[in-house]
Amino acid sequence: MRLVSPFPIVACLLAAAALAGCATTHDAGWTGKGAMPFDAAQSDCDSKTKDLPAGKQREAAFDQCMEEHGWRRP
């Protein structure tokens, strides 16, 4: 019987634990720690900012809303 080193398994478990504390999404590089699900946050913030004029004002309001839900742009 060949013994298998526990190092690769332990390394994978430690890496998974480290990544579990941070939520990420591929949408424009948003990151969140303890954030609500991204799609739900995005939908809520879209509905709250949809009546603002397009441009910097809407983007700033959207970013602030997302931060309130735990998401931040890089």
PDB file with one MODEL, atoms N, CA, C and O in Angstrom:
MODEL        1
ATOM      1  N   MET A   1       0.845  -1.177   0.000  1.00  0.00           N
ATOM      2  CA  MET A   1       0.000   0.000   0.000  1.00  0.00           C
ATOM      3  C   MET A   1       0.887   1.235   0.000  1.00  0.00           C
ATOM      4  O   MET A   1       1.807   1.352   0.809  1.00  0.00           O
ATOM      5  N   ARG A   2       0.607   2.138  -0.898  1.00  0.00           N
ATOM      6  CA  ARG A   2       1.387   3.377  -1.023  1.00  0.00           C
ATOM      7  C   ARG A   2       0.717   4.472  -0.207  1.00  0.00           C
ATOM      8  O   ARG A   2      -0.482   4.715  -0.350  1.00  0.00           O
ATOM      9  N   LEU A   3       1.480   5.125   0.639  1.00  0.00           N
ATOM     10  CA  LEU A   3       0.949   6.224   1.444  1.00  0.00           C
ATOM     11  C   LEU A   3       0.995   7.521   0.646  1.00  0.00           C
ATOM     12  O   LEU A   3       1.953   7.780  -0.081  1.00  0.00           O
ATOM     13  N   VAL A   4      -0.031   8.317   0.787  1.00  0.00           N
ATOM     14  CA  VAL A   4      -0.125   9.593   0.089  1.00  0.00           C
ATOM     15  C   VAL A   4       0.152  10.710   1.090  1.00  0.00           C
ATOM     16  O   VAL A   4      -0.375  10.709   2.202  1.00  0.00           O
ATOM     17  N   SER A   5       0.968  11.642   0.688  1.00  0.00           N
ATOM     18  CA  SER A   5       1.285  12.775   1.550  1.00  0.00           C
ATOM     19  C   SER A   5       0.036  13.631   1.766  1.00  0.00           C
ATOM     20  O   SER A   5      -0.691  13.910   0.812  1.00  0.00           O
ATOM     21  N   PRO A   6      -0.218  14.046   2.992  1.00  0.00           N
ATOM     22  CA  PRO A   6      -1.392  14.890   3.256  1.00  0.00           C
ATOM     23  C   PRO A   6      -1.164  16.357   2.861  1.00  0.00           C
ATOM     24  O   PRO A   6      -2.103  17.153   2.894  1.00  0.00           O
ATOM     25  N   PHE A   7       0.060  16.719   2.491  1.00  0.00           N
ATOM     26  CA  PHE A   7       0.361  18.116   2.186  1.00  0.00           C
ATOM     27  C   PHE A   7      -0.517  18.709   1.085  1.00  0.00           C
ATOM     28  O   PHE A   7      -1.061  19.794   1.286  1.00  0.00           O
ATOM     29  N   PRO A   8      -0.686  18.052  -0.075  1.00  0.00           N
ATOM     30  CA  PRO A   8      -1.535  18.656  -1.119  1.00  0.00           C
ATOM     31  C   PRO A   8      -2.978  18.860  -0.664  1.00  0.00           C
ATOM     32  O   PRO A   8      -3.607  19.859  -1.014  1.00  0.00           O
ATOM     33  N   ILE A   9      -3.493  17.933   0.100  1.00  0.00           N
ATOM     34  CA  ILE A   9      -4.869  18.053   0.585  1.00  0.00           C
ATOM     35  C   ILE A   9      -4.984  19.211   1.558  1.00  0.00           C
ATOM     36  O   ILE A   9      -5.914  20.013   1.468  1.00  0.00           O
ATOM     37  N   VAL A  10      -4.048  19.304   2.485  1.00  0.00           N
ATOM     38  CA  VAL A  10      -4.056  20.389   3.469  1.00  0.00           C
ATOM     39  C   VAL A  10      -3.881  21.734   2.775  1.00  0.00           C
ATOM     40  O   VAL A  10      -4.547  22.704   3.136  1.00  0.00           O
ATOM     41  N   ALA A  11      -3.000  21.807   1.789  1.00  0.00           N
ATOM     42  CA  ALA A  11      -2.775  23.055   1.056  1.00  0.00           C
ATOM     43  C   ALA A  11      -4.045  23.494   0.335  1.00  0.00           C
ATOM     44  O   ALA A  11      -4.381  24.678   0.333  1.00  0.00           O
ATOM     45  N   CYS A  12      -4.746  22.551  -0.273  1.00  0.00           N
ATOM     46  CA  CYS A  12      -5.998  22.883  -0.963  1.00  0.00           C
ATOM     47  C   CYS A  12      -7.070  23.359   0.012  1.00  0.00           C
ATOM     48  O   CYS A  12      -7.799  24.308  -0.278  1.00  0.00           O
ATOM     49  N   LEU A  13      -7.165  22.712   1.148  1.00  0.00           N
ATOM     50  CA  LEU A  13      -8.145  23.133   2.153  1.00  0.00           C
ATOM     51  C   LEU A  13      -7.836  24.526   2.687  1.00  0.00           C
ATOM     52  O   LEU A  13      -8.751  25.328   2.879  1.00  0.00           O
ATOM     53  N   LEU A  14      -6.575  24.823   2.929  1.00  0.00           N
ATOM     54  CA  LEU A  14      -6.201  26.156   3.401  1.00  0.00           C
ATOM     55  C   LEU A  14      -6.487  27.217   2.347  1.00  0.00           C
ATOM     56  O   LEU A  14      -6.957  28.306   2.676  1.00  0.00           O
ATOM     57  N   ALA A  15      -6.212  26.915   1.099  1.00  0.00           N
ATOM     58  CA  ALA A  15      -6.490  27.862   0.010  1.00  0.00           C
ATOM     59  C   ALA A  15      -7.994  28.110  -0.105  1.00  0.00           C
ATOM     60  O   ALA A  15      -8.422  29.250  -0.284  1.00  0.00           O
ATOM     61  N   ALA A  16      -8.786  27.062  -0.005  1.00  0.00           N
ATOM     62  CA  ALA A  16     -10.242  27.218  -0.090  1.00  0.00           C
ATOM     63  C   ALA A  16     -10.773  28.046   1.074  1.00  0.00           C
ATOM     64  O   ALA A  16     -11.663  28.876   0.892  1.00  0.00           O
ATOM     65  N   ALA A  17     -10.232  27.824   2.263  1.00  0.00           N
ATOM     66  CA  ALA A  17     -10.661  28.603   3.426  1.00  0.00           C
ATOM     67  C   ALA A  17     -10.302  30.073   3.270  1.00  0.00           C
ATOM     68  O   ALA A  17     -11.082  30.944   3.652  1.00  0.00           O
ATOM     69  N   ALA A  18      -9.139  30.356   2.717  1.00  0.00           N
ATOM     70  CA  ALA A  18      -8.712  31.742   2.523  1.00  0.00           C
ATOM     71  C   ALA A  18      -9.604  32.441   1.510  1.00  0.00           C
ATOM     72  O   ALA A  18      -9.933  33.614   1.680  1.00  0.00           O
ATOM     73  N   LEU A  19      -9.994  31.739   0.468  1.00  0.00           N
ATOM     74  CA  LEU A  19     -10.840  32.339  -0.567  1.00  0.00           C
ATOM     75  C   LEU A  19     -12.294  32.451  -0.143  1.00  0.00           C
ATOM     76  O   LEU A  19     -13.032  33.271  -0.692  1.00  0.00           O
ATOM     77  N   ALA A  20     -12.715  31.659   0.805  1.00  0.00           N
ATOM     78  CA  ALA A  20     -14.111  31.668   1.229  1.00  0.00           C
ATOM     79  C   ALA A  20     -14.503  32.980   1.890  1.00  0.00           C
ATOM     80  O   ALA A  20     -15.682  33.334   1.882  1.00  0.00           O
ATOM     81  N   GLY A  21     -13.564  33.703   2.456  1.00  0.00           N
ATOM     82  CA  GLY A  21     -13.867  34.962   3.133  1.00  0.00           C
ATOM     83  C   GLY A  21     -14.135  36.099   2.183  1.00  0.00           C
ATOM     84  O   GLY A  21     -14.652  37.131   2.611  1.00  0.00           O
ATOM     85  N   CYS A  22     -13.814  35.966   0.933  1.00  0.00           N
ATOM     86  CA  CYS A  22     -13.969  37.036  -0.048  1.00  0.00           C
ATOM     87  C   CYS A  22     -14.830  36.556  -1.199  1.00  0.00           C
ATOM     88  O   CYS A  22     -14.547  35.529  -1.815  1.00  0.00           O
ATOM     89  N   ALA A  23     -15.875  37.301  -1.483  1.00  0.00           N
ATOM     90  CA  ALA A  23     -16.695  36.989  -2.650  1.00  0.00           C
ATOM     91  C   ALA A  23     -16.188  37.809  -3.823  1.00  0.00           C
ATOM     92  O   ALA A  23     -15.832  38.977  -3.665  1.00  0.00           O
ATOM     93  N   THR A  24     -16.157  37.209  -4.973  1.00  0.00           N
ATOM     94  CA  THR A  24     -15.741  37.949  -6.164  1.00  0.00           C
ATOM     95  C   THR A  24     -16.674  37.632  -7.308  1.00  0.00           C
ATOM     96  O   THR A  24     -17.345  36.600  -7.318  1.00  0.00           O
ATOM     97  N   THR A  25     -16.706  38.513  -8.248  1.00  0.00           N
ATOM     98  CA  THR A  25     -17.465  38.280  -9.463  1.00  0.00           C
ATOM     99  C   THR A  25     -16.659  38.821 -10.618  1.00  0.00           C
ATOM    100  O   THR A  25     -15.795  39.679 -10.437  1.00  0.00           O
ATOM    101  N   HIS A  26     -16.940  38.323 -11.804  1.00  0.00           N
ATOM    102  CA  HIS A  26     -16.204  38.777 -12.976  1.00  0.00           C
ATOM    103  C   HIS A  26     -16.785  40.064 -13.541  1.00  0.00           C
ATOM    104  O   HIS A  26     -16.213  40.642 -14.466  1.00  0.00           O
ATOM    105  N   ASP A  27     -17.910  40.524 -13.003  1.00  0.00           N
ATOM    106  CA  ASP A  27     -18.538  41.751 -13.481  1.00  0.00           C
ATOM    107  C   ASP A  27     -17.711  42.959 -13.078  1.00  0.00           C
ATOM    108  O   ASP A  27     -17.788  43.404 -11.933  1.00  0.00           O
ATOM    109  N   ALA A  28     -16.930  43.492 -13.991  1.00  0.00           N
ATOM    110  CA  ALA A  28     -16.153  44.726 -13.805  1.00  0.00           C
ATOM    111  C   ALA A  28     -15.231  44.682 -12.588  1.00  0.00           C
ATOM    112  O   ALA A  28     -14.845  45.730 -12.070  1.00  0.00           O
ATOM    113  N   GLY A  29     -14.873  43.483 -12.124  1.00  0.00           N
ATOM    114  CA  GLY A  29     -13.917  43.371 -11.033  1.00  0.00           C
ATOM    115  C   GLY A  29     -14.460  43.658  -9.649  1.00  0.00           C
ATOM    116  O   GLY A  29     -13.673  43.895  -8.733  1.00  0.00           O
ATOM    117  N   TRP A  30     -15.763  43.649  -9.457  1.00  0.00           N
ATOM    118  CA  TRP A  30     -16.341  43.903  -8.138  1.00  0.00           C
ATOM    119  C   TRP A  30     -15.847  42.851  -7.151  1.00  0.00           C
ATOM    120  O   TRP A  30     -15.686  41.685  -7.513  1.00  0.00           O
ATOM    121  N   THR A  31     -15.607  43.255  -5.915  1.00  0.00           N
ATOM    122  CA  THR A  31     -15.260  42.323  -4.846  1.00  0.00           C
ATOM    123  C   THR A  31     -16.103  42.649  -3.628  1.00  0.00           C
ATOM    124  O   THR A  31     -16.530  43.788  -3.439  1.00  0.00           O
ATOM    125  N   GLY A  32     -16.334  41.659  -2.821  1.00  0.00           N
ATOM    126  CA  GLY A  32     -17.121  41.888  -1.624  1.00  0.00           C
ATOM    127  C   GLY A  32     -16.749  40.934  -0.521  1.00  0.00           C
ATOM    128  O   GLY A  32     -16.421  39.773  -0.763  1.00  0.00           O
ATOM    129  N   LYS A  33     -16.804  41.433   0.688  1.00  0.00           N
ATOM    130  CA  LYS A  33     -16.533  40.599   1.853  1.00  0.00           C
ATOM    131  C   LYS A  33     -17.802  40.592   2.699  1.00  0.00           C
ATOM    132  O   LYS A  33     -18.231  41.634   3.194  1.00  0.00           O
ATOM    133  N   GLY A  34     -18.386  39.441   2.859  1.00  0.00           N
ATOM    134  CA  GLY A  34     -19.644  39.336   3.581  1.00  0.00           C
ATOM    135  C   GLY A  34     -20.785  40.004   2.832  1.00  0.00           C
ATOM    136  O   GLY A  34     -21.751  40.467   3.438  1.00  0.00           O
ATOM    137  N   ALA A  35     -20.667  40.051   1.512  1.00  0.00           N
ATOM    138  CA  ALA A  35     -21.636  40.762   0.683  1.00  0.00           C
ATOM    139  C   ALA A  35     -22.866  39.906   0.397  1.00  0.00           C
ATOM    140  O   ALA A  35     -22.822  38.677   0.449  1.00  0.00           O
ATOM    141  N   MET A  36     -23.965  40.596   0.093  1.00  0.00           N
ATOM    142  CA  MET A  36     -25.148  39.878  -0.373  1.00  0.00           C
ATOM    143  C   MET A  36     -24.842  39.333  -1.773  1.00  0.00           C
ATOM    144  O   MET A  36     -23.904  39.818  -2.408  1.00  0.00           O
ATOM    145  N   PRO A  37     -25.578  38.365  -2.271  1.00  0.00           N
ATOM    146  CA  PRO A  37     -25.308  37.847  -3.615  1.00  0.00           C
ATOM    147  C   PRO A  37     -25.257  38.986  -4.642  1.00  0.00           C
ATOM    148  O   PRO A  37     -26.079  39.902  -4.618  1.00  0.00           O
ATOM    149  N   PHE A  38     -24.276  38.905  -5.538  1.00  0.00           N
ATOM    150  CA  PHE A  38     -24.016  40.000  -6.475  1.00  0.00           C
ATOM    151  C   PHE A  38     -25.234  40.330  -7.325  1.00  0.00           C
ATOM    152  O   PHE A  38     -25.592  41.500  -7.468  1.00  0.00           O
ATOM    153  N   ASP A  39     -25.871  39.312  -7.890  1.00  0.00           N
ATOM    154  CA  ASP A  39     -27.009  39.565  -8.778  1.00  0.00           C
ATOM    155  C   ASP A  39     -28.147  40.280  -8.056  1.00  0.00           C
ATOM    156  O   ASP A  39     -28.804  41.147  -8.632  1.00  0.00           O
ATOM    157  N   ALA A  40     -28.379  39.919  -6.799  1.00  0.00           N
ATOM    158  CA  ALA A  40     -29.433  40.582  -6.023  1.00  0.00           C
ATOM    159  C   ALA A  40     -29.051  42.033  -5.736  1.00  0.00           C
ATOM    160  O   ALA A  40     -29.889  42.930  -5.839  1.00  0.00           O
ATOM    161  N   ALA A  41     -27.798  42.263  -5.380  1.00  0.00           N
ATOM    162  CA  ALA A  41     -27.338  43.636  -5.107  1.00  0.00           C
ATOM    163  C   ALA A  41     -27.424  44.476  -6.374  1.00  0.00           C
ATOM    164  O   ALA A  41     -27.898  45.612  -6.335  1.00  0.00           O
ATOM    165  N   GLN A  42     -26.974  43.935  -7.484  1.00  0.00           N
ATOM    166  CA  GLN A  42     -26.989  44.659  -8.749  1.00  0.00           C
ATOM    167  C   GLN A  42     -28.421  45.003  -9.155  1.00  0.00           C
ATOM    168  O   GLN A  42     -28.690  46.124  -9.589  1.00  0.00           O
ATOM    169  N   SER A  43     -29.326  44.062  -9.020  1.00  0.00           N
ATOM    170  CA  SER A  43     -30.721  44.293  -9.382  1.00  0.00           C
ATOM    171  C   SER A  43     -31.334  45.389  -8.513  1.00  0.00           C
ATOM    172  O   SER A  43     -32.027  46.271  -9.020  1.00  0.00           O
ATOM    173  N   ASP A  44     -31.082  45.334  -7.214  1.00  0.00           N
ATOM    174  CA  ASP A  44     -31.610  46.345  -6.296  1.00  0.00           C
ATOM    175  C   ASP A  44     -31.059  47.726  -6.639  1.00  0.00           C
ATOM    176  O   ASP A  44     -31.807  48.702  -6.688  1.00  0.00           O
ATOM    177  N   CYS A  45     -29.758  47.804  -6.875  1.00  0.00           N
ATOM    178  CA  CYS A  45     -29.132  49.093  -7.167  1.00  0.00           C
ATOM    179  C   CYS A  45     -29.546  49.628  -8.533  1.00  0.00           C
ATOM    180  O   CYS A  45     -29.688  50.838  -8.710  1.00  0.00           O
ATOM    181  N   ASP A  46     -29.739  48.739  -9.492  1.00  0.00           N
ATOM    182  CA  ASP A  46     -30.254  49.164 -10.799  1.00  0.00           C
ATOM    183  C   ASP A  46     -31.626  49.817 -10.637  1.00  0.00           C
ATOM    184  O   ASP A  46     -31.889  50.875 -11.209  1.00  0.00           O
ATOM    185  N   SER A  47     -32.495  49.180  -9.856  1.00  0.00           N
ATOM    186  CA  SER A  47     -33.852  49.725  -9.696  1.00  0.00           C
ATOM    187  C   SER A  47     -33.836  51.039  -8.923  1.00  0.00           C
ATOM    188  O   SER A  47     -34.663  51.914  -9.181  1.00  0.00           O
ATOM    189  N   LYS A  48     -32.906  51.192  -7.979  1.00  0.00           N
ATOM    190  CA  LYS A  48     -32.838  52.426  -7.189  1.00  0.00           C
ATOM    191  C   LYS A  48     -32.234  53.596  -7.966  1.00  0.00           C
ATOM    192  O   LYS A  48     -32.494  54.754  -7.638  1.00  0.00           O
ATOM    193  N   THR A  49     -31.441  53.309  -8.979  1.00  0.00           N
ATOM    194  CA  THR A  49     -30.752  54.386  -9.696  1.00  0.00           C
ATOM    195  C   THR A  49     -31.242  54.584 -11.129  1.00  0.00           C
ATOM    196  O   THR A  49     -30.729  55.451 -11.837  1.00  0.00           O
ATOM    197  N   LYS A  50     -32.215  53.806 -11.564  1.00  0.00           N
ATOM    198  CA  LYS A  50     -32.639  53.842 -12.970  1.00  0.00           C
ATOM    199  C   LYS A  50     -33.217  55.187 -13.402  1.00  0.00           C
ATOM    200  O   LYS A  50     -33.156  55.527 -14.584  1.00  0.00           O
ATOM    201  N   ASP A  51     -33.776  55.961 -12.467  1.00  0.00           N
ATOM    202  CA  ASP A  51     -34.394  57.235 -12.840  1.00  0.00           C
ATOM    203  C   ASP A  51     -33.414  58.407 -12.815  1.00  0.00           C
ATOM    204  O   ASP A  51     -33.781  59.523 -13.183  1.00  0.00           O
ATOM    205  N   LEU A  52     -32.184  58.171 -12.391  1.00  0.00           N
ATOM    206  CA  LEU A  52     -31.176  59.236 -12.402  1.00  0.00           C
ATOM    207  C   LEU A  52     -30.653  59.411 -13.823  1.00  0.00           C
ATOM    208  O   LEU A  52     -30.644  58.461 -14.606  1.00  0.00           O
ATOM    209  N   PRO A  53     -30.215  60.630 -14.158  1.00  0.00           N
ATOM    210  CA  PRO A  53     -29.655  60.821 -15.500  1.00  0.00           C
ATOM    211  C   PRO A  53     -28.402  59.976 -15.693  1.00  0.00           C
ATOM    212  O   PRO A  53     -27.592  59.829 -14.777  1.00  0.00           O
ATOM    213  N   ALA A  54     -28.251  59.427 -16.885  1.00  0.00           N
ATOM    214  CA  ALA A  54     -27.070  58.612 -17.189  1.00  0.00           C
ATOM    215  C   ALA A  54     -25.816  59.459 -17.027  1.00  0.00           C
ATOM    216  O   ALA A  54     -25.815  60.657 -17.310  1.00  0.00           O
ATOM    217  N   GLY A  55     -24.758  58.818 -16.572  1.00  0.00           N
ATOM    218  CA  GLY A  55     -23.485  59.524 -16.412  1.00  0.00           C
ATOM    219  C   GLY A  55     -22.927  59.353 -15.012  1.00  0.00           C
ATOM    220  O   GLY A  55     -23.249  58.398 -14.306  1.00  0.00           O
ATOM    221  N   LYS A  56     -22.090  60.294 -14.629  1.00  0.00           N
ATOM    222  CA  LYS A  56     -21.349  60.185 -13.370  1.00  0.00           C
ATOM    223  C   LYS A  56     -22.259  60.154 -12.150  1.00  0.00           C
ATOM    224  O   LYS A  56     -21.974  59.445 -11.185  1.00  0.00           O
ATOM    225  N   GLN A  57     -23.360  60.920 -12.183  1.00  0.00           N
ATOM    226  CA  GLN A  57     -24.264  60.949 -11.030  1.00  0.00           C
ATOM    227  C   GLN A  57     -24.876  59.568 -10.787  1.00  0.00           C
ATOM    228  O   GLN A  57     -24.905  59.092  -9.652  1.00  0.00           O
ATOM    229  N   ARG A  58     -25.362  58.929 -11.849  1.00  0.00           N
ATOM    230  CA  ARG A  58     -25.956  57.594 -11.705  1.00  0.00           C
ATOM    231  C   ARG A  58     -24.900  56.583 -11.287  1.00  0.00           C
ATOM    232  O   ARG A  58     -25.147  55.743 -10.423  1.00  0.00           O
ATOM    233  N   GLU A  59     -23.725  56.663 -11.898  1.00  0.00           N
ATOM    234  CA  GLU A  59     -22.655  55.723 -11.564  1.00  0.00           C
ATOM    235  C   GLU A  59     -22.247  55.851 -10.100  1.00  0.00           C
ATOM    236  O   GLU A  59     -22.038  54.843  -9.425  1.00  0.00           O
ATOM    237  N   ALA A  60     -22.133  57.083  -9.604  1.00  0.00           N
ATOM    238  CA  ALA A  60     -21.758  57.298  -8.201  1.00  0.00           C
ATOM    239  C   ALA A  60     -22.834  56.749  -7.263  1.00  0.00           C
ATOM    240  O   ALA A  60     -22.516  56.121  -6.253  1.00  0.00           O
ATOM    241  N   ALA A  61     -24.094  56.982  -7.592  1.00  0.00           N
ATOM    242  CA  ALA A  61     -25.191  56.474  -6.767  1.00  0.00           C
ATOM    243  C   ALA A  61     -25.227  54.947  -6.792  1.00  0.00           C
ATOM    244  O   ALA A  61     -25.468  54.306  -5.769  1.00  0.00           O
ATOM    245  N   PHE A  62     -24.986  54.375  -7.972  1.00  0.00           N
ATOM    246  CA  PHE A  62     -24.967  52.917  -8.103  1.00  0.00           C
ATOM    247  C   PHE A  62     -23.823  52.323  -7.270  1.00  0.00           C
ATOM    248  O   PHE A  62     -24.017  51.343  -6.551  1.00  0.00           O
ATOM    249  N   ASP A  63     -22.632  52.925  -7.374  1.00  0.00           N
ATOM    250  CA  ASP A  63     -21.484  52.437  -6.607  1.00  0.00           C
ATOM    251  C   ASP A  63     -21.740  52.524  -5.104  1.00  0.00           C
ATOM    252  O   ASP A  63     -21.383  51.611  -4.359  1.00  0.00           O
ATOM    253  N   GLN A  64     -22.358  53.619  -4.658  1.00  0.00           N
ATOM    254  CA  GLN A  64     -22.656  53.772  -3.238  1.00  0.00           C
ATOM    255  C   GLN A  64     -23.652  52.707  -2.782  1.00  0.00           C
ATOM    256  O   GLN A  64     -23.503  52.125  -1.708  1.00  0.00           O
ATOM    257  N   CYS A  65     -24.663  52.461  -3.604  1.00  0.00           N
ATOM    258  CA  CYS A  65     -25.650  51.429  -3.294  1.00  0.00           C
ATOM    259  C   CYS A  65     -24.972  50.057  -3.190  1.00  0.00           C
ATOM    260  O   CYS A  65     -25.229  49.299  -2.254  1.00  0.00           O
ATOM    261  N   MET A  66     -24.109  49.750  -4.154  1.00  0.00           N
ATOM    262  CA  MET A  66     -23.410  48.460  -4.138  1.00  0.00           C
ATOM    263  C   MET A  66     -22.529  48.331  -2.890  1.00  0.00           C
ATOM    264  O   MET A  66     -22.443  47.255  -2.298  1.00  0.00           O
ATOM    265  N   GLU A  67     -21.881  49.418  -2.497  1.00  0.00           N
ATOM    266  CA  GLU A  67     -21.054  49.385  -1.283  1.00  0.00           C
ATOM    267  C   GLU A  67     -21.905  49.115  -0.054  1.00  0.00           C
ATOM    268  O   GLU A  67     -21.468  48.427   0.868  1.00  0.00           O
ATOM    269  N   GLU A  68     -23.116  49.653  -0.036  1.00  0.00           N
ATOM    270  CA  GLU A  68     -24.033  49.388   1.094  1.00  0.00           C
ATOM    271  C   GLU A  68     -24.414  47.914   1.155  1.00  0.00           C
ATOM    272  O   GLU A  68     -24.770  47.402   2.217  1.00  0.00           O
ATOM    273  N   HIS A  69     -24.336  47.234   0.014  1.00  0.00           N
ATOM    274  CA  HIS A  69     -24.637  45.790  -0.023  1.00  0.00           C
ATOM    275  C   HIS A  69     -23.359  44.953   0.118  1.00  0.00           C
ATOM    276  O   HIS A  69     -23.409  43.726   0.031  1.00  0.00           O
ATOM    277  N   GLY A  70     -22.222  45.610   0.333  1.00  0.00           N
ATOM    278  CA  GLY A  70     -20.975  44.887   0.574  1.00  0.00           C
ATOM    279  C   GLY A  70     -20.077  44.714  -0.625  1.00  0.00           C
ATOM    280  O   GLY A  70     -19.076  44.003  -0.531  1.00  0.00           O
ATOM    281  N   TRP A  71     -20.393  45.341  -1.767  1.00  0.00           N
ATOM    282  CA  TRP A  71     -19.595  45.202  -2.985  1.00  0.00           C
ATOM    283  C   TRP A  71     -18.819  46.478  -3.275  1.00  0.00           C
ATOM    284  O   TRP A  71     -19.303  47.583  -3.028  1.00  0.00           O
ATOM    285  N   ARG A  72     -17.616  46.313  -3.798  1.00  0.00           N
ATOM    286  CA  ARG A  72     -16.749  47.449  -4.088  1.00  0.00           C
ATOM    287  C   ARG A  72     -16.008  47.237  -5.400  1.00  0.00           C
ATOM    288  O   ARG A  72     -15.520  46.147  -5.698  1.00  0.00           O
ATOM    289  N   ARG A  73     -15.940  48.321  -6.178  1.00  0.00           N
ATOM    290  CA  ARG A  73     -15.131  48.264  -7.402  1.00  0.00           C
ATOM    291  C   ARG A  73     -13.668  48.371  -7.010  1.00  0.00           C
ATOM    292  O   ARG A  73     -13.336  48.935  -5.967  1.00  0.00           O
ATOM    293  N   PRO A  74     -12.784  47.821  -7.857  1.00  0.00           N
ATOM    294  CA  PRO A  74     -11.349  47.926  -7.530  1.00  0.00           C
ATOM    295  C   PRO A  74     -10.852  49.369  -7.689  1.00  0.00           C
ATOM    296  O   PRO A  74      -9.675  49.646  -7.459  1.00  0.00           O
TER     297      PRO A  74
ENDMDL
END
